[in-house]
Amino acid sequence: MKQWRVSCFSRGGRRALTLTLAGVLGELSSRAQTADGNNGLQEANTLVRKYYADGTNLMYAIAGILALVGAVKVYGKWSHGDPDTGKVAAAWFGSCIFLVVVATVIKQFFGIS
């Protein structure tokens, strides 16, 4: 039984595609080497510092929503008399505390004021 190999590119087409991709990557590499890396890092640093307050507020909002969802779930377990209510409450409370602590630690670690 003969098996037929179906290919979307002929051999010449694959070579052309490979050469095109190599040319594009070479061009990108040469442009990346000529660009001043310090300017890019400085710009990234200022952007991160500029958006940090918004990110922190978003983190606090997510922690608040998690606290509300966790409180509802813990109340449901507690009202049904489930024996693992304490573990579930500790897990939800811990996740909210983790989000708040991470925001504070990152702020202190990077010296963002």
Secondary structure, DSSP 8 states (H G I E B T S, - for coil): -------SS-HHHHHHHHHHHHHHHHHHHHHHHHS-HHHHHHHHHHHHHHHHHHHHHHHHHHHHHHHHHHHHHHHHHHHHT-TTHHHHHHHHHHHHHHHHHHHHHHHHHHT--
